[in-house]
Amino acid sequence: LVSGAPVVACPAAGDMAENAARLAWAGAGVALPRRLVGARGVRFAVRKAIGDPSYSRRAAELSRWTAANPPGERAAELVERLALATA
């Protein structure tokens, strides 16, 4: 997403399914369930992701937001704020 390109997520384990669902919910990509991973399923998901301009627009929006709000810096700010509030 940092590059601004839509994503096709094929979750395999752990929290990948949740992340893929969030990606689809955000409109920045397509979540492909494990049971559909194969030539036909991947082809469909990729065509959907690159064929619908709304995915590219949303991925670009999220890329710009991420550039303006670096996640590492933001996380550090929040931890520092919490530490100061509880000190």
C-alpha positions in Angstrom: 0.0 0.0 0.0 2.9 2.4 0.6 3.5 2.4 -3.2 -0.1 3.3 -3.8 -0.9 0.2 -5.7 -4.0 -2.0 -4.9 -3.2 -5.3 -3.2 -4.4 -8.8 -3.7 -4.2 -10.5 -0.3 -4.1 -14.3 0.0 -4.1 -15.0 3.8 -2.5 -18.2 4.9 -2.2 -18.2 8.7 -2.3 -16.1 11.8 -3.8 -12.7 11.6 -3.5 -12.6 7.8 -7.2 -13.2 7.3 -8.0 -10.2 9.5 -5.6 -8.0 7.7 -7.0 -9.1 4.3 -10.5 -8.3 5.5 -9.4 -4.8 6.6 -7.8 -4.3 3.3 -11.0 -5.2 1.5 -13.1 -3.1 3.9 -10.8 -0.1 3.2 -11.4 -0.6 -0.5 -7.6 -0.7 -1.3 -7.5 -4.3 -2.5 -9.1 -7.7 -2.8 -9.0 -10.5 -0.2 -8.8 -13.9 -1.8 -9.8 -16.7 0.5 -7.4 -19.6 0.8 -9.8 -22.0 -0.7 -9.9 -19.9 -3.9 -6.1 -19.6 -4.3 -5.3 -21.1 -7.7 -4.8 -19.9 -11.2 -8.5 -19.0 -11.7 -9.0 -17.3 -8.3 -5.8 -15.3 -8.5 -6.6 -14.2 -12.1 -10.0 -13.1 -11.0 -8.7 -11.2 -8.0 -5.9 -9.4 -9.9 -8.3 -8.4 -12.7 -10.7 -7.1 -10.1 -8.0 -5.1 -8.3 -6.5 -3.6 -11.4 -9.7 -3.3 -13.4 -11.7 -1.3 -11.0 -10.2 2.2 -10.6 -11.7 2.7 -7.1 -9.1 0.2 -5.7 -6.2 2.3 -7.2 -7.8 5.6 -5.9 -8.2 4.2 -2.4 -4.7 2.7 -2.3 -3.3 6.0 -3.5 -5.2 7.8 -0.7 -3.9 5.4 1.9 -0.4 5.8 0.5 -0.5 9.6 0.9 -2.0 9.3 4.4 0.8 6.9 5.4 3.4 9.3 4.0 2.0 12.1 6.0 1.6 10.0 9.2 4.6 7.7 9.4 3.4 4.7 11.5 6.6 4.2 13.5 6.8 7.8 14.5 3.1 7.9 15.3 3.4 4.8 17.5 6.4 6.3 19.3 4.5 9.5 20.0 1.5 7.6 21.4 3.7 5.5 23.6 5.5 8.6 24.9 2.2 10.3 25.5 0.9 7.3 27.5 4.1 7.1 29.5 3.9 10.7 30.4 0.2 10.4 31.3 0.8 7.5 33.7 4.0 8.8 35.3 
